[in-house]
């Protein structure tokens, strides 16, 4: 049996790490309800490479 519902898995990628030129990219994987939040998500999460909280945006 497959999962039913509106929850989908998304990938969040750090937007500030690209701007600073630090090599690599840090990503988080989470879920969201596509009915309640149809637009792309933005969350503040911790980036261990930059050692601070940064804005993470949903990527496709």
PyMOL commands that place a pseudoatom at each C-alpha (Angstrom):
pseudoatom trace, name=CA, resn=UNK, resi=1, chain=A, elem=C, hetatm=0, pos=[0.000, 0.000, 0.000]
pseudoatom trace, name=CA, resn=UNK, resi=2, chain=A, elem=C, hetatm=0, pos=[1.310, 3.412, -0.938]
pseudoatom trace, name=CA, resn=UNK, resi=3, chain=A, elem=C, hetatm=0, pos=[1.009, 6.522, 1.153]
pseudoatom trace, name=CA, resn=UNK, resi=4, chain=A, elem=C, hetatm=0, pos=[-2.096, 8.599, 0.605]
pseudoatom trace, name=CA, resn=UNK, resi=5, chain=A, elem=C, hetatm=0, pos=[-2.370, 12.301, 1.158]
pseudoatom trace, name=CA, resn=UNK, resi=6, chain=A, elem=C, hetatm=0, pos=[-0.950, 15.611, 0.135]
pseudoatom trace, name=CA, resn=UNK, resi=7, chain=A, elem=C, hetatm=0, pos=[2.479, 15.421, 1.800]
pseudoatom trace, name=CA, resn=UNK, resi=8, chain=A, elem=C, hetatm=0, pos=[5.449, 15.502, -0.572]
pseudoatom trace, name=CA, resn=UNK, resi=9, chain=A, elem=C, hetatm=0, pos=[9.181, 15.342, 0.055]
pseudoatom trace, name=CA, resn=UNK, resi=10, chain=A, elem=C, hetatm=0, pos=[11.167, 18.494, -0.793]
pseudoatom trace, name=CA, resn=UNK, resi=11, chain=A, elem=C, hetatm=0, pos=[14.833, 19.510, -0.807]
pseudoatom trace, name=CA, resn=UNK, resi=12, chain=A, elem=C, hetatm=0, pos=[15.978, 22.781, 0.767]
pseudoatom trace, name=CA, resn=UNK, resi=13, chain=A, elem=C, hetatm=0, pos=[19.263, 24.313, -0.416]
pseudoatom trace, name=CA, resn=UNK, resi=14, chain=A, elem=C, hetatm=0, pos=[21.255, 27.139, 1.183]
pseudoatom trace, name=CA, resn=UNK, resi=15, chain=A, elem=C, hetatm=0, pos=[21.008, 30.370, -0.815]
pseudoatom trace, name=CA, resn=UNK, resi=16, chain=A, elem=C, hetatm=0, pos=[23.753, 32.286, 1.031]
pseudoatom trace, name=CA, resn=UNK, resi=17, chain=A, elem=C, hetatm=0, pos=[26.429, 29.659, 0.450]
pseudoatom trace, name=CA, resn=UNK, resi=18, chain=A, elem=C, hetatm=0, pos=[26.190, 30.183, -3.324]
pseudoatom trace, name=CA, resn=UNK, resi=19, chain=A, elem=C, hetatm=0, pos=[26.632, 33.950, -2.907]
pseudoatom trace, name=CA, resn=UNK, resi=20, chain=A, elem=C, hetatm=0, pos=[29.737, 33.682, -0.711]
pseudoatom trace, name=CA, resn=UNK, resi=21, chain=A, elem=C, hetatm=0, pos=[31.530, 31.303, -3.074]
pseudoatom trace, name=CA, resn=UNK, resi=22, chain=A, elem=C, hetatm=0, pos=[32.124, 28.531, -0.521]
pseudoatom trace, name=CA, resn=UNK, resi=23, chain=A, elem=C, hetatm=0, pos=[32.566, 25.233, -2.339]
pseudoatom trace, name=CA, resn=UNK, resi=24, chain=A, elem=C, hetatm=0, pos=[29.787, 22.643, -2.254]
pseudoatom trace, name=CA, resn=UNK, resi=25, chain=A, elem=C, hetatm=0, pos=[26.219, 23.123, -1.148]
pseudoatom trace, name=CA, resn=UNK, resi=26, chain=A, elem=C, hetatm=0, pos=[24.430, 22.065, 1.999]
pseudoatom trace, name=CA, resn=UNK, resi=27, chain=A, elem=C, hetatm=0, pos=[20.908, 20.636, 1.728]
pseudoatom trace, name=CA, resn=UNK, resi=28, chain=A, elem=C, hetatm=0, pos=[18.107, 19.520, 4.024]
pseudoatom trace, name=CA, resn=UNK, resi=29, chain=A, elem=C, hetatm=0, pos=[15.301, 17.095, 3.125]
pseudoatom trace, name=CA, resn=UNK, resi=30, chain=A, elem=C, hetatm=0, pos=[11.848, 17.615, 4.637]
pseudoatom trace, name=CA, resn=UNK, resi=31, chain=A, elem=C, hetatm=0, pos=[8.156, 17.228, 3.792]
pseudoatom trace, name=CA, resn=UNK, resi=32, chain=A, elem=C, hetatm=0, pos=[5.395, 19.721, 3.198]
pseudoatom trace, name=CA, resn=UNK, resi=33, chain=A, elem=C, hetatm=0, pos=[1.662, 19.646, 2.590]
pseudoatom trace, name=CA, resn=UNK, resi=34, chain=A, elem=C, hetatm=0, pos=[1.202, 20.806, -0.996]
pseudoatom trace, name=CA, resn=UNK, resi=35, chain=A, elem=C, hetatm=0, pos=[-2.415, 21.877, -0.369]
pseudoatom trace, name=CA, resn=UNK, resi=36, chain=A, elem=C, hetatm=0, pos=[-1.539, 24.236, 2.495]
pseudoatom trace, name=CA, resn=UNK, resi=37, chain=A, elem=C, hetatm=0, pos=[1.722, 25.571, 0.987]
pseudoatom trace, name=CA, resn=UNK, resi=38, chain=A, elem=C, hetatm=0, pos=[1.538, 25.444, -2.828]
pseudoatom trace, name=CA, resn=UNK, resi=39, chain=A, elem=C, hetatm=0, pos=[4.389, 27.969, -3.232]
pseudoatom trace, name=CA, resn=UNK, resi=40, chain=A, elem=C, hetatm=0, pos=[8.062, 27.249, -2.658]
pseudoatom trace, name=CA, resn=UNK, resi=41, chain=A, elem=C, hetatm=0, pos=[9.140, 27.233, 0.971]
pseudoatom trace, name=CA, resn=UNK, resi=42, chain=A, elem=C, hetatm=0, pos=[11.828, 29.335, 2.649]
pseudoatom trace, name=CA, resn=UNK, resi=43, chain=A, elem=C, hetatm=0, pos=[13.146, 28.327, 6.070]
pseudoatom trace, name=CA, resn=UNK, resi=44, chain=A, elem=C, hetatm=0, pos=[15.958, 29.463, 8.339]
pseudoatom trace, name=CA, resn=UNK, resi=45, chain=A, elem=C, hetatm=0, pos=[18.208, 26.479, 9.111]
pseudoatom trace, name=CA, resn=UNK, resi=46, chain=A, elem=C, hetatm=0, pos=[21.740, 25.998, 10.418]
pseudoatom trace, name=CA, resn=UNK, resi=47, chain=A, elem=C, hetatm=0, pos=[24.584, 25.754, 7.891]
pseudoatom trace, name=CA, resn=UNK, resi=48, chain=A, elem=C, hetatm=0, pos=[27.576, 23.930, 9.418]
pseudoatom trace, name=CA, resn=UNK, resi=49, chain=A, elem=C, hetatm=0, pos=[30.015, 25.130, 6.752]
pseudoatom trace, name=CA, resn=UNK, resi=50, chain=A, elem=C, hetatm=0, pos=[29.222, 28.807, 7.360]
pseudoatom trace, name=CA, resn=UNK, resi=51, chain=A, elem=C, hetatm=0, pos=[28.576, 28.191, 11.095]
pseudoatom trace, name=CA, resn=UNK, resi=52, chain=A, elem=C, hetatm=0, pos=[25.434, 30.313, 11.225]
pseudoatom trace, name=CA, resn=UNK, resi=53, chain=A, elem=C, hetatm=0, pos=[21.708, 30.239, 10.479]
pseudoatom trace, name=CA, resn=UNK, resi=54, chain=A, elem=C, hetatm=0, pos=[20.921, 30.993, 6.840]
pseudoatom trace, name=CA, resn=UNK, resi=55, chain=A, elem=C, hetatm=0, pos=[17.896, 31.025, 4.544]
pseudoatom trace, name=CA, resn=UNK, resi=56, chain=A, elem=C, hetatm=0, pos=[17.177, 27.773, 2.740]
pseudoatom trace, name=CA, resn=UNK, resi=57, chain=A, elem=C, hetatm=0, pos=[14.964, 27.754, -0.355]
pseudoatom trace, name=CA, resn=UNK, resi=58, chain=A, elem=C, hetatm=0, pos=[13.080, 24.858, -1.891]
pseudoatom trace, name=CA, resn=UNK, resi=59, chain=A, elem=C, hetatm=0, pos=[14.611, 23.520, -5.098]
pseudoatom trace, name=CA, resn=UNK, resi=60, chain=A, elem=C, hetatm=0, pos=[12.977, 21.363, -7.730]
for i in range(1, 60): cmd.bond("trace and resi %d" % i, "trace and resi %d" % (i + 1))
show_as sticks, trace
zoom trace
